[in-house]
Amino acid sequence: MTEHERDDAGAAKRKAMQGGDAAEKKLKAGDTDGEDSGTGADVASHRPAGSDGVDSSDASGDGAGTDEEPKLSKRQMKKEKKKELYRANLAVRRAREKERQRQRKREARLNNVALGPSRKELKRCTMAGSDCRVRIAIDMSFDHLMSEKDLGKCIKQILRCYSANRRAKNPLQLHITSFDGKTKDAMAKHSGYNNWDVYFQPDSYLDLFDREDIVYLTSESENVLHELQDDKVYVIGGLVDHNSQKGLTLEIAEENGIQHAQLPIASFLEMKTRKVLSIVHVFEIVLLVSEGMSWKEALLHVMPARKGAAEKSTAPAPGREACGVADGSPGDADRAPVDAGGPPDTVPAASLPPGVTAQPDA
Ligand SMILES: C[S@@+](CC[C@H](N)C(=O)[O-])C[C@H]1O[C@@H](n2cnc3c(N)ncnc32)[C@H](O)[C@@H]1O
């Protein structure tokens, strides 16, 4: 190689390296954008399909005008690997779950255990035909307090509540209140939702129901719910807040002079973490209890393992046998409504609805 040729080669190498630096800087900038926007999904939605977040036409230097794959930063490669692993595991998890379901069915058949209603039967199990008249409302008046991502999570939980209710032989009377604006727009992504067997109400629960019938469920309440009543509306805050709005629903209930209560978690379980549950878990617990399961069983059944819930050794009697129990039907007379199913050391409070005790639940 002549000296002139060596100079040319050196210049080309330097240029290529500068181009590489610029591309790397761009990638890093793209990465930060991704972080700001939150999730991988958000990131993906901002970027053209197949680009992996890199505008290759702009990545001057190495890749420009060639078929070469755009370079990914270390962080992006990690993200991609994670996503891949998740996708790979998803199939395995689904297969395992299917196998578990098959196994459960086989065992149920062998032990002559009823398998529950078929899909066809479930179609007939509507709220209108339900024996359960207990009303439950998910209060969506908090959508202005949630990011788009958290509102999406909240809507997903509503989907799960609906799905659980749809599978129940006697579904709860499910209302979604303050269903308007951002919430309605976010729900519109789920086509056909307006055909669901759910009462979607643009109005607030405060305008829809009699105040004395409303019981706001909130983990911060000093009152404890021990019994579900057919004439009550149990309100769950439609809020995914990562504990940033601690005590908000209690404040609202107090401001509006409505009753409030927490689930009887501490009566039955030792908890390693806080007693704030997600919307869907609260819904599922109430649904199971409305179907006749004891509070303890329902709490243990639904409570996520990460909450570290363990059964208390001296737990009181079950909460409620079925929907409509405390409506004067035979057998109700010898049960004091306030105490029914509650811990023996709790006291009734005149201003509280039956089934709610006014004593810290611990
Ligand atoms: C994720 S929590 C929201 C917590 C929120 N900071 C608040 O002030 O309610 C969602 C909803 O589930 C219900 N909830 C959660 N844990 C509960 C508990 N231990 N007892 C009763 N309701 C509970 C409440 O209605 C609550 O608004």
The ligand as an SDF file (V2000), in Angstrom:
LIG
                    3D

 27 29  0  0  0  0  0  0  0  0999 V2000
  -55.6820   -0.2010   44.5080 C   0  0  0  0  0  0  0  0  0  0  0  0
  -56.9370    0.1950   45.6250 S   0  0  0  0  0  0  0  0  0  0  0  0
  -56.8280    1.9520   45.6130 C   0  0  0  0  0  0  0  0  0  0  0  0
  -56.2980    2.4990   46.8910 C   0  0  0  0  0  0  0  0  0  0  0  0
  -56.5400    3.9830   47.0160 C   0  0  0  0  0  0  0  0  0  0  0  0
  -55.3730    4.6480   47.4890 N   0  0  0  0  0  0  0  0  0  0  0  0
  -57.7100    4.3040   47.9040 C   0  0  0  0  0  0  0  0  0  0  0  0
  -57.6840    5.3660   48.5350 O   0  0  0  0  0  0  0  0  0  0  0  0
  -58.6730    3.5330   47.9560 O   0  0  0  0  0  0  0  0  0  0  0  0
  -58.4050   -0.0740   44.6920 C   0  0  0  0  0  0  0  0  0  0  0  0
  -59.6610   -0.1670   45.4950 C   0  0  0  0  0  0  0  0  0  0  0  0
  -59.8080   -1.4660   46.0470 O   0  0  0  0  0  0  0  0  0  0  0  0
  -60.5420   -1.4140   47.2470 C   0  0  0  0  0  0  0  0  0  0  0  0
  -59.7300   -2.0230   48.3200 N   0  0  0  0  0  0  0  0  0  0  0  0
  -58.4240   -2.3780   48.2760 C   0  0  0  0  0  0  0  0  0  0  0  0
  -58.0390   -2.9750   49.4100 N   0  0  0  0  0  0  0  0  0  0  0  0
  -59.1260   -3.0320   50.1990 C   0  0  0  0  0  0  0  0  0  0  0  0
  -59.3790   -3.5510   51.5110 C   0  0  0  0  0  0  0  0  0  0  0  0
  -58.4260   -4.1240   52.2260 N   0  0  0  0  0  0  0  0  0  0  0  0
  -60.6260   -3.4340   52.0110 N   0  0  0  0  0  0  0  0  0  0  0  0
  -61.6180   -2.8450   51.2920 C   0  0  0  0  0  0  0  0  0  0  0  0
  -61.4390   -2.3490   50.0530 N   0  0  0  0  0  0  0  0  0  0  0  0
  -60.2140   -2.4380   49.5070 C   0  0  0  0  0  0  0  0  0  0  0  0
  -60.8350    0.0450   47.5160 C   0  0  0  0  0  0  0  0  0  0  0  0
  -62.1400    0.3190   47.0770 O   0  0  0  0  0  0  0  0  0  0  0  0
  -59.8090    0.7510   46.6640 C   0  0  0  0  0  0  0  0  0  0  0  0
  -60.2260    2.0280   46.2940 O   0  0  0  0  0  0  0  0  0  0  0  0
  1  2  1  0
  2  3  1  0
  2 10  1  0
  3  4  1  0
  4  5  1  0
  5  6  1  0
  5  7  1  0
  7  8  2  0
  7  9  1  0
 10 11  1  0
 11 12  1  0
 11 26  1  0
 12 13  1  0
 13 14  1  0
 13 24  1  0
 14 15  1  0
 14 23  1  0
 15 16  2  0
 16 17  1  0
 17 18  1  0
 17 23  2  0
 18 19  1  0
 18 20  2  0
 20 21  1  0
 21 22  2  0
 22 23  1  0
 24 25  1  0
 24 26  1  0
 26 27  1  0
M  CHG  2   2   1   9  -1
M  END
$$$$
